Amino acid sequence: LGRPHLGSVSAELAGQRRPIVTAACVPMVATGSYLIFHAGWVGGLPPDEIDEVTALLQTLARLTSIAEKSERERGETRLDSVLDRIADAVVLVAGSQITINQAAMQLLGVSEEHPYDPNAFNPRLLSGEPHPYTLAALTDELQRTGEQQRVRSRRTALDGRELVVDGSAAAVPDGCVRIFRGVTDEHAREVL
């Protein structure tokens, strides 16, 4: 978001039949796009009105930014609501943002005192060996191949419980989604 400035006119405004005496441009960011709002006047503006116009255009830029943020937050709230209705644990990675549902928080022992950290669960193969994939490496692999992966592995919940989790992982735009459930008791029965 930049400061509005006077004196620059878009090619479209410059092509009008009447000459533009005063012009104002307001740089804005909207849904990941960079926009410039142009306003022009066919008559000159007195200096005190230029300050008022600049203030109004700055307000317009802030309101646009607030509206965009509000729309993003509504979308995130809807996504959280849907994810929290799913009984299995869900971890969604999109770019640098990680979203986990209530089932994942409960299974992994995530809380305000123990926030989610993808590297904190000591992931291991069923044999106990360290898991070869970090979340970042898994995401890269899924993005590269586009294939879904079935995963059964050991984890240590943040509250100290030892878990066996079973699920799948798949690529999504700019990330991956992991859906899994705790199968510790089931796995113990299978091993016996």
Buried (B, 14 or more C-beta within 10 A) or exposed (E): EEEBEBEEBBEEBEEEEEEBEBBBBBBBBBEEEEEEBBBBBEEEBEEEEBEEBBEBBBEBBEEBBEEBEEEEEEEEEEBBEEBBEEEBBBBBBBEEEBBBBBBBBEBBBBEEEBEBEBEBBEBBEEEEEEBEBEBEEBBBBBBEEEEEBEBBBBBBBBEEEEBBBBBBBEBEEEBBBBBBBBBBEEBEEEEE
